[in-house]
Amino acid sequence: MPVIEDAKELQGDLTRLRHDLHRHPEIGLHLPRTQEKVLQALDGLPFEITLGKETTSVTAVLRGGKAAAGNPGAQRPAVLLRADMDGLPVQEKTGAEFSSQSDGAMHACGHDLHTSMLAGAATLLAEKQHLLQGDVVLMFQPGEEGCDGASYMIREGVLDAAGTRVQAAYGMHVFSSLEPHGTFCTKPGVMLSASDGLEVTVLGAGGHGSAPHAAKDPVTVAAEMVTALQVMVTRQFNMFDPVVLSVGVLHAGTKRNIIPETARIEATVRTFSEASRLRMMEAVPRLLKGIAAAHGVEVHVDYQEEYPLTITNEDETHTAEKVISGLFGERRLSRWATPLSGSEDFSRVLAEVPGTFVGLSAVAPGADPAASPFNHSPYATFDDGVLADGAALYTELATSRLAALAAAA
């Protein structure tokens, strides 16, 4: 039976798991209930399981029964499949029957689908264990949303969990907008931007709002900084190598007639090349310190390196495209012409081993993707109908890539 048909038989189980995870989202690096649910899904399957020491990660290794057949001394090929598991500090407003029961937390980025799809792939791969020509490493990862959970798992050895370094790695991410329902998205090379954080504190001197000349107002300086940062991006950086800087926090003061001591700015910075990323690290502090000096105030600038560029391997991306086309037809494959300005800590894995990242639209069938709320929105919804497709793709990527690696050995 084709893998997609096998996956469809799991649709009910995958939907129930996804709804359970969605009702009880957990945030950050410690997801004890989510870990428990993953372990329950793997229970009885022939995986070698390792739990994280610093996080609630789960690493599961499946030994292929056909590996090195006829050549027992050959190195066993290994591939990695990754799913992130954490939610977001968002209050859900979708009105779904299975909405989050955790106040202030929501699976607004679809990680509940990723976890369920990889759990489904675990079942499908276990059924094919005797046919696998190598080993499969499943990477159930906490802390993707700003906690760099991938780094923790890499430090704890996920890439070498099979006893040898994995030779290919695949990740998947669902979207609640952008593309029509069921569309798979790929791009060789730079697929997602790098992400960095900026925290700025302007230190002035407080005073009465009626006498700004007797104080050093940090509010007007901070306001000038916000505008100057946007102007700098448009005037110092090539529009064909874009930079996105968005201020998400601008805070100062307690009452309208009091000039405060300090003002705070927090921003996210997205870049699409290492050259622009390095230039921003130099240009931003220089600009802000210059503005502060011009107004006679002090400024503390904390420029925080976060996630690097997500760069997919061209050969592995073509491999994924062939698998997608073979399973679902070319009409369901979309190759992006430009990168997305989101960021991912799966970039850490792709910096270590060849691999690729695949997007999957979970927009409701028939819905307009352009009008659908995007990931991280409290109104973002993801259709359960893609769960079997994701499980099938994970399974076929591992199976076919292991066969190719074994043939080339």
VENWO-V84987 format. One record per residue. RES is the residue in three letters. BURIAL is + if it has 24 or more other ideal C-beta (glycine too) atoms within 12 Angstrom, else -. Layout:
res=RES burial=BURIAL
res=RES burial=BURIAL
This chain:
res=MET burial=-
res=PRO burial=-
res=VAL burial=+
res=ILE burial=+
res=GLU burial=-
res=ASP burial=+
res=ALA burial=+
res=LYS burial=+
res=GLU burial=-
res=LEU burial=+
res=GLN burial=+
res=GLY burial=-
res=ASP burial=+
res=LEU burial=+
res=THR burial=+
res=ARG burial=-
res=LEU burial=+
res=ARG burial=+
res=HIS burial=+
res=ASP burial=+
res=LEU burial=+
res=HIS burial=+
res=ARG burial=+
res=HIS burial=+
res=PRO burial=+
res=GLU burial=+
res=ILE burial=+
res=GLY burial=+
res=LEU burial=+
res=HIS burial=-
res=LEU burial=+
res=PRO burial=-
res=ARG burial=+
res=THR burial=+
res=GLN burial=+
res=GLU burial=-
res=LYS burial=+
res=VAL burial=+
res=LEU burial=+
res=GLN burial=-
res=ALA burial=+
res=LEU burial=+
res=ASP burial=-
res=GLY burial=-
res=LEU burial=+
res=PRO burial=+
res=PHE burial=+
res=GLU burial=-
res=ILE burial=+
res=THR burial=+
res=LEU burial=+
res=GLY burial=+
res=LYS burial=-
res=GLU burial=-
res=THR burial=+
res=THR burial=+
res=SER burial=+
res=VAL burial=+
res=THR burial=+
res=ALA burial=+
res=VAL burial=+
res=LEU burial=+
res=ARG burial=+
res=GLY burial=+
res=GLY burial=-
res=LYS burial=-
res=ALA burial=+
res=ALA burial=+
res=ALA burial=-
res=GLY burial=-
res=ASN burial=-
res=PRO burial=-
res=GLY burial=-
res=ALA burial=-
res=GLN burial=-
res=ARG burial=+
res=PRO burial=+
res=ALA burial=+
res=VAL burial=+
res=LEU burial=+
res=LEU burial=+
res=ARG burial=+
res=ALA burial=+
res=ASP burial=+
res=MET burial=+
res=ASP burial=+
res=GLY burial=+
res=LEU burial=+
res=PRO burial=+
res=VAL burial=+
res=GLN burial=-
res=GLU burial=+
res=LYS burial=-
res=THR burial=+
res=GLY burial=-
res=ALA burial=+
res=GLU burial=-
res=PHE burial=+
res=SER burial=+
res=SER burial=+
res=GLN burial=-
res=SER burial=+
res=ASP burial=-
res=GLY burial=-
res=ALA burial=+
res=MET burial=+
res=HIS burial=+
res=ALA burial=+
res=CYS burial=+
res=GLY burial=+
res=HIS burial=+
res=ASP burial=+
res=LEU burial=+
res=HIS burial=+
res=THR burial=+
res=SER burial=+
res=MET burial=+
res=LEU burial=+
res=ALA burial=+
res=GLY burial=+
res=ALA burial=+
res=ALA burial=+
res=THR burial=+
res=LEU burial=+
res=LEU burial=+
res=ALA burial=+
res=GLU burial=+
res=LYS burial=+
res=GLN burial=+
res=HIS burial=-
res=LEU burial=+
res=LEU burial=+
res=GLN burial=+
res=GLY burial=+
res=ASP burial=+
res=VAL burial=+
res=VAL burial=+
res=LEU burial=+
res=MET burial=+
res=PHE burial=+
res=GLN burial=+
res=PRO burial=+
res=GLY burial=+
res=GLU burial=+
res=GLU burial=+
res=GLY burial=+
res=CYS burial=+
res=ASP burial=+
res=GLY burial=+
res=ALA burial=+
res=SER burial=+
res=TYR burial=+
res=MET burial=+
res=ILE burial=+
res=ARG burial=-
res=GLU burial=-
res=GLY burial=+
res=VAL burial=+
res=LEU burial=+
res=ASP burial=-
res=ALA burial=+
res=ALA burial=+
res=GLY burial=-
res=THR burial=+
res=ARG burial=+
res=VAL burial=+
res=GLN burial=+
res=ALA burial=+
res=ALA burial=+
res=TYR burial=+
res=GLY burial=+
res=MET burial=+
res=HIS burial=+
res=VAL burial=+
res=PHE burial=+
res=SER burial=+
res=SER burial=+
res=LEU burial=+
res=GLU burial=+
res=PRO burial=+
res=HIS burial=+
res=GLY burial=+
res=THR burial=+
res=PHE burial=+
res=CYS burial=+
res=THR burial=+
res=LYS burial=+
res=PRO burial=+
res=GLY burial=+
res=VAL burial=+
res=MET burial=+
res=LEU burial=+
res=SER burial=+
res=ALA burial=+
res=SER burial=+
res=ASP burial=+
res=GLY burial=+
res=LEU burial=+
res=GLU burial=+
res=VAL burial=+
res=THR burial=+
res=VAL burial=+
res=LEU burial=+
res=GLY burial=+
res=ALA burial=-
res=GLY burial=+
res=GLY burial=-
res=HIS burial=-
res=GLY burial=-
res=SER burial=-
res=ALA burial=-
res=PRO burial=-
res=HIS burial=-
res=ALA burial=-
res=ALA burial=+
res=LYS burial=+
res=ASP burial=+
res=PRO burial=+
res=VAL burial=+
res=THR burial=+
res=VAL burial=+
res=ALA burial=+
res=ALA burial=-
res=GLU burial=+
res=MET burial=+
res=VAL burial=+
res=THR burial=-
res=ALA burial=+
res=LEU burial=+
res=GLN burial=-
res=VAL burial=-
res=MET burial=+
res=VAL burial=+
res=THR burial=-
res=ARG burial=-
res=GLN burial=-
res=PHE burial=+
res=ASN burial=-
res=MET burial=-
res=PHE burial=-
res=ASP burial=+
res=PRO burial=+
res=VAL burial=+
res=VAL burial=+
res=LEU burial=+
res=SER burial=-
res=VAL burial=+
res=GLY burial=-
res=VAL burial=-
res=LEU burial=+
res=HIS burial=-
res=ALA burial=+
res=GLY burial=+
res=THR burial=-
res=LYS burial=-
res=ARG burial=-
res=ASN burial=-
res=ILE burial=-
res=ILE burial=+
res=PRO burial=+
res=GLU burial=-
res=THR burial=+
res=ALA burial=+
res=ARG burial=+
res=ILE burial=+
res=GLU burial=+
res=ALA burial=+
res=THR burial=+
res=VAL burial=+
res=ARG burial=+
res=THR burial=+
res=PHE burial=+
res=SER burial=+
res=GLU burial=-
res=ALA burial=-
res=SER burial=+
res=ARG burial=+
res=LEU burial=-
res=ARG burial=+
res=MET burial=+
res=MET burial=+
res=GLU burial=-
res=ALA burial=+
res=VAL burial=+
res=PRO burial=+
res=ARG burial=-
res=LEU burial=+
res=LEU burial=+
res=LYS burial=+
res=GLY burial=-
res=ILE burial=+
res=ALA burial=+
res=ALA burial=-
res=ALA burial=-
res=HIS burial=+
res=GLY burial=-
res=VAL burial=+
res=GLU burial=-
res=VAL burial=+
res=HIS burial=-
res=VAL burial=+
res=ASP burial=-
res=TYR burial=+
res=GLN burial=-
res=GLU burial=-
res=GLU burial=+
res=TYR burial=+
res=PRO burial=+
res=LEU burial=+
res=THR burial=+
res=ILE burial=+
res=THR burial=+
res=ASN burial=+
res=GLU burial=-
res=ASP burial=-
res=GLU burial=+
res=THR burial=+
res=HIS burial=-
res=THR burial=+
res=ALA burial=+
res=GLU burial=+
res=LYS burial=+
res=VAL burial=+
res=ILE burial=+
res=SER burial=-
res=GLY burial=-
res=LEU burial=+
res=PHE burial=+
res=GLY burial=-
res=GLU burial=-
res=ARG burial=-
res=ARG burial=+
res=LEU burial=+
res=SER burial=+
res=ARG burial=+
res=TRP burial=+
res=ALA burial=-
res=THR burial=-
res=PRO burial=+
res=LEU burial=+
res=SER burial=+
res=GLY burial=+
res=SER burial=+
res=GLU burial=+
res=ASP burial=+
res=PHE burial=+
res=SER burial=+
res=ARG burial=+
res=VAL burial=+
res=LEU burial=+
res=ALA burial=+
res=GLU burial=+
res=VAL burial=+
res=PRO burial=+
res=GLY burial=+
res=THR burial=+
res=PHE burial=+
res=VAL burial=+
res=GLY burial=+
res=LEU burial=+
res=SER burial=+
res=ALA burial=+
res=VAL burial=+
res=ALA burial=+
res=PRO burial=-
res=GLY burial=-
res=ALA burial=-
res=ASP burial=-
res=PRO burial=+
res=ALA burial=-
res=ALA burial=-
res=SER burial=+
res=PRO burial=+
res=PHE burial=+
res=ASN burial=+
res=HIS burial=+
res=SER burial=-
res=PRO burial=+
res=TYR burial=-
res=ALA burial=+
res=THR burial=+
res=PHE burial=+
res=ASP burial=+
res=ASP burial=+
res=GLY burial=+
res=VAL burial=+
res=LEU burial=+
res=ALA burial=+
res=ASP burial=+
res=GLY burial=+
res=ALA burial=+
res=ALA burial=+
res=LEU burial=+
res=TYR burial=+
res=THR burial=+
res=GLU burial=+
res=LEU burial=+
res=ALA burial=+
res=THR burial=+
res=SER burial=+
res=ARG burial=+
res=LEU burial=+
res=ALA burial=+
res=ALA burial=+
res=LEU burial=+
res=ALA burial=+
res=ALA burial=-
res=ALA burial=-
res=ALA burial=-
